[in-house]
Amino acid sequence: MADTNLVARVEKPGDWNHYEIVARGPEIQLSLNGQRTASWVERTPGIAAEGLIALQIHGNCKAEISFRNITIEELPSPTVPTESEVLERFGDGQPGAPLAAFAGGKFSLGDKETVVFVGQENFVRDQKVGELEAQLASAFA
């Protein structure tokens, strides 16, 4: 669901607004006048991936709604590396044998070992805050 305060800031009432919808598989992103207002992944089973496109307005809107300059373009396929290409970035490129459990159940780092965090937006936020990095640096200085 879009943040109503954000929409109120970027919307131009009484003027033309640029509304963009980007759909890549089940992931859908909505932007209003260049500002992303909503992003979600459709998880409802049975929703068709192909079909008609309909323009609508939700709720009890009494506004006059007009559309112009509507374009639809097929997006290029994203370049997704293969599993082996991803693994090559972190070592010899092949999955190895599972590592033994931490000695005594406690995490420790050996000489010249590298810690890699894999994730999405939460890790980006953590990186900006720096708290996790500071804890690792002080624990393994």
C-alpha positions, 0 to 999 in steps of 0.5 A, a space after each residue: 500500500 502506498 504511503 499517503 503522506 508521500 503521495 500527497 507530497 508528490 502528487 500535482 492536483 489539477 495538473 497532469 501526473 506521471 504514473 509508472 508501473 513496472 512489473 517483473 513477474 510477481 514484483 510490482 513497483 508504482 511511481 508517481 512523478 518519479 517517486 516510488 510510492 509502492 512496491 510489493 510482490 503478488 503472492 495470491 495464487 491463481 492471478 493470471 500473469 497475462 491478460 487485459 490491462 485495465 485503468 481504474 480508480 479505487 474508492 469513492 473518488 469524485 475526481 475527474 480522471 483522464 489518461 493520456 500518452 499511455 505506453 507499454 514497453 517490454 522490459 529487457 530480461 534482467 541479467 541474472 548470473 548463474 549459480 556457478 558465476 555467483 559462487 565464483 565470486 566467493 571462492 573456488 566456484 563450487 559448493 564445498 563440504 559443510 563446515 564443522 560447527 563452531 568450536 564450543 558453539 561460539 563464532 570465531 574468525 581465523 586469520 585472513 577469513 572474510 565475513 560476507 552478508 547476503 541479503 536485501 534491504 535490511 542489510 543495506 540499512 544495517 550497512 548505513 547504520 554501521 552497528 553490526 560492523 562496529 560490533 564485529 570490528 570491536 569483537 575481532 579487532 
